[in-house]
């Protein structure tokens, strides 16, 4: 009898214990701030090199975040059950959770600079450049190019080394801007110098590849939000995935209350103003505005969520004296998804360009039918002036200032606007 009871209890244990483990593994994360369950159960998933893009390094973005992924300190928000698998690799961005101490978690965005399909097409172009049809060593092909040979010998990043690359921030490059890129490049162990003596060939390849594909992570690094720039925080990269602070797309606030719409509209106009008038004397301009260009952080602050369409002109050094229309093209100039896009010439960019775009493509959706009849009519009339491309620059910018004056008193001082509360309680402008 004793032996029979022992056998039954053993069978029950072997059945129920794996089920308990399975249920714990499949339990979704309900809140990014919740600590992981105790005792912590080791996950059964593994980050494949192909998913992360590590199999293509050093033709990738970087490796500064790989340890976080492998130590389970970065988690994707939604796991697939019953077995813990990585999310579908065809998505371009994922919601995730990030921790420094395994107790407090914060939301982040894990994203690719291009879609998986676009990355595959880009890799095929690289192989096709040496008449390889199926596959090749992406890194080895790029390292044998004439452009990379010049990069490997260069002590300093100069305008001729980036000529022909499709990124908008490199269309009108100044030496001051390129020095800033080298000094603040976060995927090297030692930064701070304008010279690339501390860059290995691997580091130079990653920087060149990133600038060729999409300069968004470079913009986040050289103009950090901690210094007041309107961009999310760059946390790092692993392979072809980057990690940055999470934001909610601005389009999700189009049906918000009048108070929220007024606050976001005012913030947007202030950002547009700072893009043409800032202490660094850089003129930031949009080549175009997309649905995911702007985002809102959890405390209500507005950011430029996607900087891939942002160009930069150094007003301190002036427009480049010589920048030929017919540019040298090589494989690096054809890697980006929009490599055939035609960007405006440096001297054709006007100060009103950004303002016209947001007044035409963003603010009407955000501010439509939100306010009293008289206020709404004034806003609509001012928007109509703001988006008029036929007006001189100063009249357009005057319309932008007038719109800010209309929106400013419509903002309320409430805890939901955490980025400026409770300071606004003691400030007359609110």
C-alpha positions as a LaTeX table, in Angstrom:
\begin{tabular}{lrrr}
\hline
Residue & $x$ (\AA) & $y$ (\AA) & $z$ (\AA) \\
\hline
Unk1 & 0.00 & 0.00 & 0.00 \\
Unk2 & 2.78 & 2.42 & 0.92 \\
Unk3 & 4.57 & 1.67 & $-2.35$ \\
Unk4 & 1.36 & 2.25 & $-4.33$ \\
Unk5 & 0.78 & 5.69 & $-2.72$ \\
Unk6 & 4.38 & 6.65 & $-3.36$ \\
Unk7 & 4.03 & 5.80 & $-7.07$ \\
Unk8 & 0.80 & 7.82 & $-7.39$ \\
Unk9 & 2.32 & 10.90 & $-5.74$ \\
Unk10 & 5.37 & 10.64 & $-7.96$ \\
Unk11 & 3.25 & 10.52 & $-11.12$ \\
Unk12 & 1.19 & 13.54 & $-9.96$ \\
Unk13 & 4.36 & 15.52 & $-9.27$ \\
Unk14 & 5.78 & 14.77 & $-12.74$ \\
Unk15 & 2.51 & 15.85 & $-14.37$ \\
Unk16 & 1.81 & 19.02 & $-12.38$ \\
Unk17 & 5.32 & 20.44 & $-12.04$ \\
Unk18 & 5.96 & 20.84 & $-15.83$ \\
Unk19 & 2.47 & 22.36 & $-16.13$ \\
Unk20 & 3.34 & 24.91 & $-13.43$ \\
Unk21 & 6.57 & 25.81 & $-15.22$ \\
Unk22 & 4.67 & 26.17 & $-18.52$ \\
Unk23 & 2.10 & 28.50 & $-16.96$ \\
Unk24 & 4.78 & 30.68 & $-15.40$ \\
Unk25 & 6.64 & 30.91 & $-18.69$ \\
Unk26 & 3.54 & 31.94 & $-20.60$ \\
Unk27 & 2.33 & 34.55 & $-18.11$ \\
Unk28 & 2.24 & 37.88 & $-19.97$ \\
Unk29 & 3.80 & 41.07 & $-18.62$ \\
Unk30 & 0.91 & 43.16 & $-17.32$ \\
Unk31 & 2.96 & 46.21 & $-16.41$ \\
Unk32 & 6.43 & 47.30 & $-17.49$ \\
Unk33 & 7.14 & 48.41 & $-13.90$ \\
Unk34 & 6.35 & 45.01 & $-12.33$ \\
Unk35 & 9.40 & 43.14 & $-11.01$ \\
Unk36 & 10.06 & 39.66 & $-12.41$ \\
Unk37 & 8.53 & 36.79 & $-10.43$ \\
Unk38 & 10.52 & 35.19 & $-7.62$ \\
Unk39 & 12.14 & 32.73 & $-7.82$ \\
Unk40 & 13.22 & 33.73 & $-11.32$ \\
Unk41 & 12.82 & 30.95 & $-13.85$ \\
Unk42 & 15.33 & 30.84 & $-16.65$ \\
Unk43 & 13.67 & 31.45 & $-20.00$ \\
Unk44 & 13.76 & 28.70 & $-22.57$ \\
Unk45 & 14.14 & 30.99 & $-25.59$ \\
Unk46 & 17.37 & 31.92 & $-27.29$ \\
Unk47 & 18.19 & 34.97 & $-29.35$ \\
Unk48 & 19.26 & 33.70 & $-32.73$ \\
Unk49 & 21.98 & 35.54 & $-34.62$ \\
Unk50 & 19.71 & 35.77 & $-37.65$ \\
Unk51 & 16.90 & 37.47 & $-35.75$ \\
Unk52 & 19.24 & 40.05 & $-34.21$ \\
Unk53 & 21.27 & 40.47 & $-37.41$ \\
Unk54 & 24.51 & 39.43 & $-35.71$ \\
Unk55 & 25.16 & 37.02 & $-38.56$ \\
Unk56 & 25.72 & 40.10 & $-40.78$ \\
Unk57 & 28.04 & 41.98 & $-38.41$ \\
Unk58 & 30.10 & 44.00 & $-38.80$ \\
Unk59 & 27.72 & 45.19 & $-41.52$ \\
Unk60 & 25.30 & 46.05 & $-38.72$ \\
Unk61 & 24.49 & 48.83 & $-36.25$ \\
Unk62 & 26.42 & 47.75 & $-33.16$ \\
Unk63 & 26.77 & 45.35 & $-30.24$ \\
Unk64 & 26.52 & 47.62 & $-27.17$ \\
Unk65 & 23.18 & 46.09 & $-26.09$ \\
Unk66 & 23.83 & 42.41 & $-26.80$ \\
Unk67 & 24.68 & 41.55 & $-23.17$ \\
Unk68 & 21.36 & 43.04 & $-22.07$ \\
Unk69 & 19.50 & 40.80 & $-24.52$ \\
Unk70 & 21.40 & 37.66 & $-23.55$ \\
Unk71 & 21.08 & 38.34 & $-19.79$ \\
Unk72 & 17.29 & 38.71 & $-20.15$ \\
Unk73 & 17.44 & 42.38 & $-19.11$ \\
Unk74 & 15.61 & 43.36 & $-22.29$ \\
Unk75 & 12.38 & 41.51 & $-22.93$ \\
Unk76 & 9.86 & 41.73 & $-25.69$ \\
Unk77 & 6.49 & 42.73 & $-24.29$ \\
Unk78 & 4.50 & 39.89 & $-25.83$ \\
Unk79 & 5.82 & 36.33 & $-25.84$ \\
Unk80 & 4.39 & 33.62 & $-28.03$ \\
Unk81 & 3.00 & 30.62 & $-26.13$ \\
Unk82 & 2.95 & 27.73 & $-25.44$ \\
Unk83 & 6.67 & 27.86 & $-26.19$ \\
Unk84 & 8.64 & 31.04 & $-25.64$ \\
Unk85 & 9.69 & 32.10 & $-29.10$ \\
Unk86 & 10.95 & 35.34 & $-30.53$ \\
Unk87 & 8.35 & 37.60 & $-32.17$ \\
Unk88 & 7.94 & 37.47 & $-35.93$ \\
Unk89 & 11.04 & 38.82 & $-37.61$ \\
Unk90 & 9.14 & 40.61 & $-40.36$ \\
Unk91 & 8.03 & 43.39 & $-37.97$ \\
Unk92 & 10.05 & 46.61 & $-38.01$ \\
Unk93 & 9.51 & 47.56 & $-34.35$ \\
Unk94 & 8.56 & 45.84 & $-31.10$ \\
Unk95 & 7.46 & 46.99 & $-27.65$ \\
Unk96 & 9.79 & 45.83 & $-24.92$ \\
Unk97 & 10.84 & 46.17 & $-21.29$ \\
Unk98 & 14.29 & 47.18 & $-20.07$ \\
Unk99 & 15.94 & 46.97 & $-16.64$ \\
Unk100 & 19.21 & 47.93 & $-14.99$ \\
Unk101 & 18.59 & 46.18 & $-11.68$ \\
Unk102 & 16.17 & 43.31 & $-12.50$ \\
Unk103 & 13.53 & 44.95 & $-10.29$ \\
Unk104 & 12.34 & 48.17 & $-11.94$ \\
Unk105 & 11.34 & 47.90 & $-15.58$ \\
Unk106 & 10.66 & 50.62 & $-18.14$ \\
Unk107 & 9.18 & 50.49 & $-21.58$ \\
Unk108 & 11.44 & 50.70 & $-24.61$ \\
Unk109 & 11.14 & 50.35 & $-28.35$ \\
Unk110 & 13.17 & 47.69 & $-30.14$ \\
Unk111 & 13.34 & 48.43 & $-33.84$ \\
Unk112 & 15.03 & 47.83 & $-37.15$ \\
Unk113 & 16.19 & 50.71 & $-39.32$ \\
Unk114 & 14.52 & 49.03 & $-42.28$ \\
Unk115 & 12.02 & 46.22 & $-42.60$ \\
Unk116 & 13.31 & 42.66 & $-42.85$ \\
Unk117 & 12.31 & 42.60 & $-46.52$ \\
Unk118 & 14.19 & 45.83 & $-47.23$ \\
Unk119 & 17.26 & 44.50 & $-45.41$ \\
Unk120 & 17.14 & 41.37 & $-47.56$ \\
Unk121 & 16.93 & 43.44 & $-50.75$ \\
Unk122 & 19.84 & 45.56 & $-49.56$ \\
Unk123 & 21.95 & 42.47 & $-48.88$ \\
Unk124 & 21.10 & 41.12 & $-52.34$ \\
Unk125 & 22.34 & 44.36 & $-53.90$ \\
Unk126 & 25.65 & 43.87 & $-52.10$ \\
Unk127 & 26.04 & 40.35 & $-53.48$ \\
Unk128 & 24.90 & 41.44 & $-56.93$ \\
Unk129 & 27.64 & 44.08 & $-56.95$ \\
Unk130 & 30.19 & 41.25 & $-57.24$ \\
Unk131 & 27.95 & 39.11 & $-59.50$ \\
Unk132 & 26.91 & 36.75 & $-56.72$ \\
Unk133 & 23.31 & 35.67 & $-57.18$ \\
Unk134 & 22.40 & 33.70 & $-54.04$ \\
Unk135 & 24.60 & 34.72 & $-51.13$ \\
Unk136 & 27.95 & 36.14 & $-50.14$ \\
Unk137 & 29.81 & 37.50 & $-47.14$ \\
Unk138 & 28.18 & 40.91 & $-46.78$ \\
Unk139 & 30.94 & 42.28 & $-44.57$ \\
Unk140 & 33.78 & 41.04 & $-46.76$ \\
Unk141 & 32.25 & 42.56 & $-49.90$ \\
Unk142 & 31.80 & 45.97 & $-48.24$ \\
Unk143 & 35.30 & 45.95 & $-46.76$ \\
Unk144 & 36.82 & 45.47 & $-50.22$ \\
Unk145 & 35.14 & 48.57 & $-51.67$ \\
Unk146 & 37.02 & 51.72 & $-52.57$ \\
Unk147 & 34.97 & 53.81 & $-50.13$ \\
Unk148 & 35.81 & 51.60 & $-47.16$ \\
Unk149 & 39.47 & 51.53 & $-48.15$ \\
Unk150 & 39.45 & 55.32 & $-47.82$ \\
Unk151 & 37.60 & 55.07 & $-44.49$ \\
Unk152 & 40.11 & 52.55 & $-43.13$ \\
Unk153 & 43.00 & 54.92 & $-43.89$ \\
Unk154 & 41.26 & 58.09 & $-42.68$ \\
Unk155 & 42.23 & 59.71 & $-39.40$ \\
Unk156 & 39.25 & 62.07 & $-39.48$ \\
Unk157 & 35.77 & 61.88 & $-40.97$ \\
Unk158 & 35.64 & 64.48 & $-43.76$ \\
Unk159 & 32.89 & 65.53 & $-46.21$ \\
Unk160 & 34.42 & 63.65 & $-49.15$ \\
Unk161 & 34.11 & 60.35 & $-47.22$ \\
Unk162 & 30.32 & 60.66 & $-46.91$ \\
Unk163 & 29.60 & 62.15 & $-50.33$ \\
Unk164 & 26.89 & 60.21 & $-52.16$ \\
Unk165 & 25.40 & 58.58 & $-49.06$ \\
Unk166 & 21.58 & 58.94 & $-49.10$ \\
Unk167 & 21.01 & 60.08 & $-45.50$ \\
Unk168 & 19.49 & 63.60 & $-45.31$ \\
Unk169 & 21.90 & 64.64 & $-42.53$ \\
Unk170 & 24.81 & 64.07 & $-44.93$ \\
Unk171 & 23.41 & 66.01 & $-47.88$ \\
Unk172 & 25.02 & 69.24 & $-46.70$ \\
Unk173 & 27.83 & 68.04 & $-44.41$ \\
Unk174 & 30.08 & 70.40 & $-42.48$ \\
Unk175 & 33.29 & 69.41 & $-40.75$ \\
Unk176 & 31.84 & 70.54 & $-37.43$ \\
Unk177 & 28.87 & 68.16 & $-37.83$ \\
Unk178 & 31.06 & 65.21 & $-38.86$ \\
Unk179 & 33.38 & 65.83 & $-35.90$ \\
Unk180 & 30.33 & 65.73 & $-33.63$ \\
Unk181 & 29.36 & 62.34 & $-35.09$ \\
Unk182 & 32.81 & 60.87 & $-34.38$ \\
Unk183 & 33.06 & 62.37 & $-30.87$ \\
Unk184 & 29.67 & 61.05 & $-29.78$ \\
Unk185 & 29.48 & 57.72 & $-31.58$ \\
Unk186 & 28.25 & 55.38 & $-28.84$ \\
Unk187 & 29.23 & 52.03 & $-30.37$ \\
Unk188 & 32.96 & 52.50 & $-29.66$ \\
Unk189 & 34.68 & 51.88 & $-26.34$ \\
Unk190 & 36.39 & 55.26 & $-26.19$ \\
Unk191 & 34.78 & 58.44 & $-27.52$ \\
Unk192 & 35.44 & 62.14 & $-27.22$ \\
Unk193 & 38.02 & 62.81 & $-29.93$ \\
Unk194 & 37.36 & 64.17 & $-33.41$ \\
Unk195 & 40.05 & 61.81 & $-34.70$ \\
Unk196 & 39.30 & 58.16 & $-35.46$ \\
Unk197 & 42.55 & 56.76 & $-34.09$ \\
Unk198 & 40.61 & 54.70 & $-31.54$ \\
Unk199 & 38.29 & 53.29 & $-34.23$ \\
Unk200 & 39.03 & 49.76 & $-35.39$ \\
Unk201 & 38.08 & 48.71 & $-38.93$ \\
Unk202 & 35.09 & 47.00 & $-37.33$ \\
Unk203 & 33.99 & 50.31 & $-35.75$ \\
Unk204 & 34.41 & 52.19 & $-39.01$ \\
Unk205 & 32.40 & 49.59 & $-40.89$ \\
Unk206 & 29.51 & 49.83 & $-38.42$ \\
Unk207 & 29.44 & 53.61 & $-38.53$ \\
Unk208 & 29.60 & 53.66 & $-42.34$ \\
Unk209 & 26.90 & 51.01 & $-42.61$ \\
Unk210 & 24.59 & 52.87 & $-40.20$ \\
Unk211 & 25.03 & 56.16 & $-42.06$ \\
Unk212 & 24.32 & 54.36 & $-45.34$ \\
Unk213 & 21.18 & 52.54 & $-44.16$ \\
Unk214 & 19.48 & 55.06 & $-41.86$ \\
Unk215 & 21.15 & 57.75 & $-39.74$ \\
Unk216 & 18.34 & 57.79 & $-37.14$ \\
Unk217 & 20.45 & 56.22 & $-34.32$ \\
Unk218 & 23.32 & 58.62 & $-35.11$ \\
Unk219 & 21.01 & 61.63 & $-34.70$ \\
Unk220 & 19.85 & 60.27 & $-31.32$ \\
Unk221 & 23.47 & 59.92 & $-30.20$ \\
Unk222 & 24.79 & 63.32 & $-31.29$ \\
Unk223 & 21.72 & 65.30 & $-30.18$ \\
Unk224 & 20.61 & 63.59 & $-26.92$ \\
Unk225 & 17.42 & 64.48 & $-25.14$ \\
Unk226 & 19.40 & 64.99 & $-21.92$ \\
Unk227 & 20.77 & 68.18 & $-23.51$ \\
Unk228 & 17.32 & 69.43 & $-24.46$ \\
Unk229 & 17.12 & 68.11 & $-28.03$ \\
Unk230 & 13.66 & 66.78 & $-29.01$ \\
Unk231 & 14.69 & 63.17 & $-29.67$ \\
Unk232 & 14.20 & 59.88 & $-27.77$ \\
Unk233 & 17.12 & 58.42 & $-25.83$ \\
Unk234 & 19.40 & 56.00 & $-27.64$ \\
Unk235 & 20.08 & 53.03 & $-25.35$ \\
Unk236 & 22.17 & 50.87 & $-27.66$ \\
Unk237 & 22.14 & 48.29 & $-30.43$ \\
Unk238 & 22.59 & 44.59 & $-31.02$ \\
Unk239 & 23.19 & 43.50 & $-34.57$ \\
Unk240 & 20.61 & 45.23 & $-36.71$ \\
Unk241 & 18.24 & 46.08 & $-33.84$ \\
Unk242 & 18.40 & 49.33 & $-31.88$ \\
Unk243 & 16.86 & 50.08 & $-28.48$ \\
Unk244 & 15.46 & 53.52 & $-27.59$ \\
Unk245 & 12.97 & 55.00 & $-25.15$ \\
Unk246 & 9.36 & 54.23 & $-25.96$ \\
Unk247 & 6.93 & 56.81 & $-27.31$ \\
Unk248 & 3.29 & 56.74 & $-28.37$ \\
Unk249 & 2.68 & 57.89 & $-31.98$ \\
Unk250 & 1.19 & 61.37 & $-32.14$ \\
Unk251 & $-1.59$ & 60.15 & $-34.44$ \\
Unk252 & $-3.11$ & 58.29 & $-31.47$ \\
Unk253 & $-3.84$ & 61.69 & $-29.87$ \\
Unk254 & $-5.84$ & 63.06 & $-32.80$ \\
Unk255 & $-9.08$ & 62.33 & $-30.91$ \\
Unk256 & $-7.81$ & 63.67 & $-27.58$ \\
Unk257 & $-9.41$ & 66.39 & $-25.45$ \\
Unk258 & $-8.98$ & 70.09 & $-26.21$ \\
Unk259 & $-6.49$ & 70.53 & $-23.37$ \\
Unk260 & $-4.24$ & 67.70 & $-24.59$ \\
Unk261 & $-4.50$ & 68.82 & $-28.22$ \\
Unk262 & $-3.58$ & 72.40 & $-27.31$ \\
Unk263 & $-0.61$ & 71.23 & $-25.26$ \\
Unk264 & 0.72 & 68.92 & $-27.98$ \\
Unk265 & 0.14 & 71.52 & $-30.70$ \\
Unk266 & 2.04 & 74.12 & $-28.69$ \\
Unk267 & 4.92 & 71.69 & $-28.04$ \\
Unk268 & 5.09 & 70.82 & $-31.74$ \\
Unk269 & 5.34 & 74.46 & $-32.77$ \\
Unk270 & 8.08 & 75.04 & $-30.17$ \\
Unk271 & 10.05 & 72.10 & $-31.56$ \\
Unk272 & 9.68 & 73.45 & $-35.09$ \\
Unk273 & 10.93 & 76.82 & $-33.88$ \\
Unk274 & 13.94 & 75.24 & $-32.13$ \\
Unk275 & 14.84 & 73.38 & $-35.32$ \\
Unk276 & 15.69 & 76.67 & $-36.99$ \\
Unk277 & 16.82 & 78.62 & $-33.92$ \\
Unk278 & 19.10 & 76.90 & $-31.39$ \\
Unk279 & 22.35 & 77.52 & $-29.52$ \\
Unk280 & 24.33 & 75.20 & $-31.81$ \\
Unk281 & 23.31 & 77.19 & $-34.90$ \\
Unk282 & 22.16 & 74.11 & $-36.82$ \\
Unk283 & 19.19 & 74.28 & $-39.16$ \\
Unk284 & 17.22 & 71.03 & $-38.93$ \\
Unk285 & 14.76 & 70.44 & $-41.74$ \\
Unk286 & 12.34 & 67.66 & $-42.72$ \\
Unk287 & 12.57 & 66.23 & $-46.22$ \\
Unk288 & 9.03 & 64.97 & $-45.58$ \\
Unk289 & 6.83 & 64.04 & $-42.62$ \\
Unk290 & 5.54 & 60.50 & $-42.09$ \\
Unk291 & 2.88 & 59.05 & $-39.79$ \\
Unk292 & 5.47 & 57.99 & $-37.22$ \\
Unk293 & 7.60 & 61.16 & $-37.33$ \\
Unk294 & 6.36 & 62.43 & $-33.95$ \\
Unk295 & 5.72 & 60.59 & $-30.69$ \\
Unk296 & 4.65 & 61.37 & $-27.14$ \\
Unk297 & 6.51 & 60.14 & $-24.05$ \\
Unk298 & 4.67 & 58.79 & $-20.99$ \\
Unk299 & 4.94 & 62.14 & $-19.18$ \\
Unk300 & 3.30 & 64.04 & $-22.05$ \\
Unk301 & 6.42 & 65.41 & $-23.73$ \\
Unk302 & 6.48 & 65.49 & $-27.53$ \\
Unk303 & 9.47 & 64.09 & $-29.45$ \\
Unk304 & 10.66 & 63.65 & $-32.99$ \\
Unk305 & 10.20 & 59.89 & $-32.87$ \\
Unk306 & 11.69 & 59.16 & $-36.29$ \\
Unk307 & 14.61 & 61.35 & $-37.39$ \\
Unk308 & 15.36 & 59.43 & $-40.59$ \\
Unk309 & 13.81 & 62.25 & $-42.67$ \\
Unk310 & 15.68 & 65.04 & $-40.84$ \\
Unk311 & 18.41 & 66.93 & $-42.69$ \\
Unk312 & 20.93 & 69.27 & $-41.05$ \\
Unk313 & 22.58 & 72.42 & $-42.36$ \\
Unk314 & 25.38 & 74.01 & $-40.37$ \\
Unk315 & 24.50 & 77.71 & $-40.37$ \\
Unk316 & 27.74 & 78.52 & $-38.54$ \\
Unk317 & 29.88 & 77.22 & $-41.40$ \\
Unk318 & 27.33 & 78.10 & $-44.08$ \\
Unk319 & 26.19 & 76.14 & $-47.10$ \\
Unk320 & 28.82 & 73.91 & $-48.73$ \\
Unk321 & 30.60 & 75.85 & $-51.45$ \\
Unk322 & 30.92 & 72.86 & $-53.75$ \\
Unk323 & 28.50 & 69.96 & $-53.71$ \\
Unk324 & 28.04 & 68.63 & $-57.26$ \\
Unk325 & 24.60 & 67.59 & $-58.42$ \\
Unk326 & 26.00 & 64.50 & $-60.13$ \\
Unk327 & 27.43 & 62.59 & $-57.20$ \\
Unk328 & 29.68 & 59.60 & $-56.99$ \\
Unk329 & 27.55 & 56.48 & $-56.53$ \\
Unk330 & 28.75 & 53.20 & $-55.08$ \\
Unk331 & 27.13 & 50.28 & $-53.27$ \\
Unk332 & 26.89 & 52.26 & $-50.00$ \\
Unk333 & 24.74 & 54.85 & $-51.77$ \\
Unk334 & 22.24 & 52.14 & $-52.73$ \\
Unk335 & 21.68 & 50.32 & $-49.45$ \\
Unk336 & 18.89 & 52.47 & $-47.99$ \\
Unk337 & 15.25 & 51.77 & $-48.72$ \\
Unk338 & 14.82 & 55.27 & $-50.20$ \\
Unk339 & 18.16 & 55.46 & $-51.97$ \\
Unk340 & 16.50 & 56.78 & $-55.13$ \\
Unk341 & 14.76 & 59.64 & $-53.31$ \\
Unk342 & 15.73 & 63.12 & $-54.46$ \\
Unk343 & 16.45 & 65.53 & $-51.63$ \\
Unk344 & 16.41 & 69.31 & $-52.00$ \\
Unk345 & 19.69 & 71.05 & $-52.66$ \\
Unk346 & 21.29 & 72.72 & $-49.66$ \\
Unk347 & 20.63 & 76.29 & $-50.76$ \\
Unk348 & 16.96 & 75.57 & $-51.56$ \\
Unk349 & 16.00 & 74.74 & $-47.96$ \\
Unk350 & 13.97 & 77.57 & $-46.45$ \\
Unk351 & 13.41 & 78.41 & $-42.79$ \\
Unk352 & 9.63 & 78.05 & $-43.19$ \\
Unk353 & 9.82 & 74.55 & $-44.70$ \\
Unk354 & 9.17 & 72.62 & $-41.47$ \\
Unk355 & 6.39 & 74.95 & $-40.35$ \\
Unk356 & 4.51 & 74.60 & $-43.63$ \\
Unk357 & 4.70 & 70.80 & $-43.38$ \\
Unk358 & 3.31 & 70.51 & $-39.85$ \\
Unk359 & 0.62 & 73.13 & $-40.50$ \\
Unk360 & $-0.47$ & 71.17 & $-43.55$ \\
Unk361 & 0.00 & 67.53 & $-42.54$ \\
Unk362 & $-0.17$ & 67.32 & $-38.72$ \\
Unk363 & $-1.86$ & 70.21 & $-36.92$ \\
Unk364 & $-5.20$ & 70.17 & $-38.82$ \\
Unk365 & $-5.81$ & 66.56 & $-37.69$ \\
Unk366 & $-4.75$ & 67.34 & $-34.12$ \\
Unk367 & $-6.67$ & 70.62 & $-33.66$ \\
Unk368 & $-9.81$ & 69.98 & $-35.71$ \\
Unk369 & $-13.17$ & 70.65 & $-33.95$ \\
Unk370 & $-11.68$ & 70.81 & $-30.47$ \\
Unk371 & $-12.46$ & 74.34 & $-29.28$ \\
Unk372 & $-15.23$ & 76.90 & $-29.05$ \\
Unk373 & $-16.50$ & 78.34 & $-32.34$ \\
Unk374 & $-14.67$ & 81.66 & $-32.12$ \\
Unk375 & $-11.37$ & 80.06 & $-31.00$ \\
Unk376 & $-11.62$ & 77.28 & $-33.58$ \\
Unk377 & $-12.22$ & 79.83 & $-36.32$ \\
Unk378 & $-9.11$ & 81.80 & $-35.34$ \\
Unk379 & $-7.03$ & 78.61 & $-35.26$ \\
Unk380 & $-8.30$ & 77.53 & $-38.69$ \\
Unk381 & $-7.57$ & 80.93 & $-40.22$ \\
Unk382 & $-4.06$ & 80.98 & $-38.77$ \\
Unk383 & $-3.41$ & 77.43 & $-40.00$ \\
Unk384 & $-4.47$ & 78.46 & $-43.48$ \\
Unk385 & $-1.84$ & 81.23 & $-43.48$ \\
Unk386 & 0.77 & 78.91 & $-41.98$ \\
Unk387 & 0.47 & 76.32 & $-44.75$ \\
Unk388 & 0.44 & 78.82 & $-47.62$ \\
Unk389 & 3.63 & 78.11 & $-49.57$ \\
Unk390 & 3.22 & 81.33 & $-51.58$ \\
Unk391 & 3.80 & 83.58 & $-48.55$ \\
Unk392 & 7.28 & 84.93 & $-47.74$ \\
Unk393 & 9.20 & 83.18 & $-44.95$ \\
Unk394 & 8.64 & 85.92 & $-42.38$ \\
Unk395 & 4.85 & 85.94 & $-42.87$ \\
Unk396 & 4.68 & 82.16 & $-42.48$ \\
Unk397 & 6.74 & 82.30 & $-39.28$ \\
Unk398 & 4.56 & 85.15 & $-37.96$ \\
Unk399 & 1.54 & 82.88 & $-38.51$ \\
Unk400 & 3.34 & 80.15 & $-36.53$ \\
Unk401 & 3.97 & 82.57 & $-33.65$ \\
Unk402 & 0.32 & 83.67 & $-33.74$ \\
Unk403 & $-0.80$ & 80.04 & $-33.56$ \\
Unk404 & 1.42 & 79.47 & $-30.51$ \\
Unk405 & $-0.15$ & 82.54 & $-28.87$ \\
Unk406 & $-3.61$ & 81.08 & $-29.50$ \\
Unk407 & $-2.75$ & 77.66 & $-28.07$ \\
Unk408 & $-0.76$ & 78.77 & $-25.03$ \\
Unk409 & $-3.70$ & 79.97 & $-22.85$ \\
Unk410 & $-5.67$ & 76.83 & $-23.79$ \\
Unk411 & $-3.19$ & 74.63 & $-21.93$ \\
Unk412 & $-4.18$ & 73.56 & $-18.44$ \\
Unk413 & $-2.07$ & 72.89 & $-15.37$ \\
Unk414 & $-2.97$ & 69.33 & $-14.37$ \\
Unk415 & $-1.02$ & 66.29 & $-13.10$ \\
Unk416 & $-1.62$ & 64.48 & $-16.41$ \\
Unk417 & 0.96 & 66.82 & $-17.97$ \\
Unk418 & 3.72 & 65.40 & $-15.78$ \\
Unk419 & 6.58 & 66.92 & $-17.78$ \\
Unk420 & 5.65 & 70.44 & $-16.56$ \\
Unk421 & 3.64 & 69.77 & $-13.40$ \\
Unk422 & 3.77 & 71.03 & $-10.60$ \\
Unk423 & 6.06 & 73.81 & $-11.93$ \\
Unk424 & 3.19 & 75.24 & $-13.94$ \\
Unk425 & 1.26 & 75.93 & $-10.74$ \\
Unk426 & 3.75 & 78.69 & $-9.90$ \\
Unk427 & 4.13 & 80.11 & $-13.41$ \\
Unk428 & 1.80 & 82.79 & $-14.74$ \\
Unk429 & 2.09 & 81.59 & $-18.36$ \\
Unk430 & $-0.21$ & 78.66 & $-17.51$ \\
\hline
\end{tabular}
